[in-house]
Every structure is written in C-alpha cells, then in structure tokens.
Amino acid sequence: MIRARRLARRFGDKRALEPVDFELARGGFLVVTGPNGSGKTTLLRLCAGLLIPTSGELEVDAERGQVGYLAHEPLVYRELTAIENLDLYGRLYRVPERRERIGMLLERFGLWEARAERTGSYSRGMLQRLALCRALLHDPELLILDEPANALDEAGEELLERELDELRRERTLLVASHAPERLERFATQRLALA
C-alpha cells in the first residue's frame, strides 16, 4: 500500500527526514520509532499527502478520501461541540449514515456524555479521543496515526489498544510512537529513524 525509496524531506537547509526505504503491504501495521527530531511526523505527513518529498520516491495506493490521519495536535474546532465537529467532517467526507456513525464512535471512545459540550472545555485526553473519532469517521482503509496515545490516561490507552487490535484485522496502519512496546503485539513491521 505504501512504497518509499530514498524518501527524504528538507525545509530549506534543514533536513527533516533522512533518506528512508520501506514498503508497507495492504493489511500491514508499521510502527515508526525514533527520537524527537528524527522525522517521524514528517514521514507521516508525507504519506498522508500533506507534504511533498524533496527527493526520493513515494507511492501510496489509497485514494485521499480513504486515508485517516491523526496529527500530533487534535485539530478540532474548539468553539464547536463534539457532535458538531464530527458532523462537519462527516459532511466533508460524505459519510453515509453519519449521525449513527458519530454516535457509535463517541460511545466507543467514552465521549457520549460530553457530546454537547464545546470542545474548548475538553481535557487534552478528551481532545485526543475526539481526534481519533475524527480519523476513523469515514472508515478509511489506511490509518496514519502520529502518537495516538498522546495525552491519554491509562483507561484511554487501553481503549486505544482495543481499537487498534480490532482495526489491524481490516485496515493498513502506519503509527509513530514513543512507546513502541505497547504496540509490539500489533506490529507486522518496524521502522526506526535515527
């Protein structure tokens, strides 16, 4: 599903991603690790189509509307409620039966009781859960997740792990993590950036 050959990215004189090679087959689960500044986020943004490589080759065999991307920041509208945020994204992606899907995701991620609150009042962990709902809303075939456990408490991490366990059976996943040991049992591949 993803093939990279000598893929690299620069921002002016700064090299954000050293040349990297990897292939992620459809149905695979690739965990990307590395220290801060090693290019994990840059790599994920390239694969999501949000950046253009400065050198190398990148092939992603998924339509843009079939990619679910969880950024390092939640990227939700703080003046809107959880339902309004997801409804907006659902309309953009033309999600069929979006109200039912929104309700199901909010329930699954423990946000149903807070569905009518403006997200500006949410904790950072609640925002992360909502961002995960948004990434899954349109039922993408390729999920690209940048530090999905970021700001989650123990219960949130357990919920995320249950979701990843289910998703890996029917989706292709590219996940950057500072805690790869929690994802070890899901991974079909690993990529360590230096």
N, C-alpha and C positions, 0 to 999 in steps of 0.2 A: 504493500500500500504506500510506503514511503521509501524512497531510494535517494541517498545522498552520496556524492562523490566529491571529495576535496572541497566540501561546502564551507565557506568562510564569510565573515561579515566584518567590515570596518566602518567606523564612524570617524571620518577624517583620518587623522594619523593613528587613532586608537583602534587596535584590533579587538573586537568584541567577541569574536569566535574564531579560534584557530581552525585550520582545515580539518574536517572530520568526515569519516566514511561510515555509513551504516545502512542496513536495509531492515525495514520492519514489514513483515508479511501481514496480510489481512488476518485478523484474529489474534495478532500478537500483542504482547504487553511489554513495552520497553521502558525501563526505569533509567532516567538520566541523573547522574550524581556529579558532584564536584564542588569545590569551594566557591565562596562568593566571588563574583567577577570572572568565573571560568567560562561563561557564555551559555548557561542553561536557559535562561529566559530568552536570550537572543535566538537560540536554536528553536525553541518552541514557537516564537513569533514568526520565524522563517517558515516553519512547517504549517503554521496556521494561515499563511499568506498575508501577514501583516507587515513583513519586511521583504525586501528583495536582496538576494545574495550579491556580494560584491565580487565573488569568484566561486568557481565550482559549479556543480550541477545539483538540482533538487527536483525530484518528481514526486508529487503527491497525487495518488489515484483516488481522489474523492472530490465530489462537487463541493463548492464553497458552502452551500446550504446543508451539507452533510457533515460539517466539521463543528464540533462543540468545543469551545475554547474557554478555559478558566484562566484568567490572567492573575498576576501576582496581587493585584488590587481587585476588590469586588466588582467595581464598575456597575453600580446600581444608582438609580436616581433617588437621592436621599429625601426629596420632598414628596415622593410617591410611596404608597403602601406596597407591601409585598405583592399583593394581587395585581395592583396597577402596574408595577414593574414587569411582572411576568406576562401580563396581558399585552403590554406594549411589545415585548419581544415575540410573543406568540403571534401577534398580528404581522410583525415584520417577516417572520418565517412562515406565515400562513399555516400555522399548526391547526390541523383538523381537531375538532372537539377540544379546543384549547382550555376551556373553563374546567372541564373534567380532568384534563392532564395537569393543570395548575393545582387544582385541589389535591390530587393524588401526590404530587411532588411535595407540596407544602406539608401534607400529613406525614409523608415518609421522612422528611428532613426535620420534623419536630417544630414546624413554624405555623401550624394551623391556627393556634390560639392567638398568635401575633399577626395574623394575615391582614388585619385592617389598620395596623399601626404604621405611621410613617417610618420608613427605614432609617431616617436620621436619628431615631431613638434606639435603634438596634445596637447591641454589643457587637464587637468585631467578629466574634464567633458566629453570631446570628447572621451577620452580613455574608460571611463565608458560606454558610449553609444556603442562603438565598442565591448566591453566585453559582453554587453547584446546581441548584434547581434550574437556574437560567441556562447553564451549559447543557443540561440534559433535556430541556423543554421540547426541543424539536426532534428528539430521538435520533441524534446523529450516529453515523456509522463509525466515525473517527473522533475520539475524545483526546484533546490535548490539554493536560492539567498541569499548571505551574504551582507547585507546593500546595496541593489540595487540602492538606491538614493544617495549613497556616491558621493560627488563632483558635483552633478547635480545642475544646476541653476533652477529657477522656471519653465521655459519652459521645461527643461529636466524632472523635477519631474512630470509635468502634462502629458507629453508624456509617461513616465513610468506608471503612474496611468491608462492611457487609455489602454496601453498594458496589464497590469495586469487584468484590468476589462474584457478584451477580453479573455485572457489566462485562467482565472479561470473557464470559462464556459466549457473548454475542456481538462484541464490539472490538475494535482495534484501539489500543490505548498507548499514548505517549505521555509519560508522567515524570516531571522533575521533582526531586525530593532531597531534603537534607537528612531524612530519616529512612534510608532505603531498607533497613532491617524490617520495618513494618510492612513493606511491600514485597519482601523477598518471596513469599509463597505464591504471589500472583505473577511475578515476572517471568517472561519467556526469554528476555534478553536484558542486558545491562550495558550502559554506555557511561564510562567515567571520563569527564572532561577535566583537563589539568589546568 
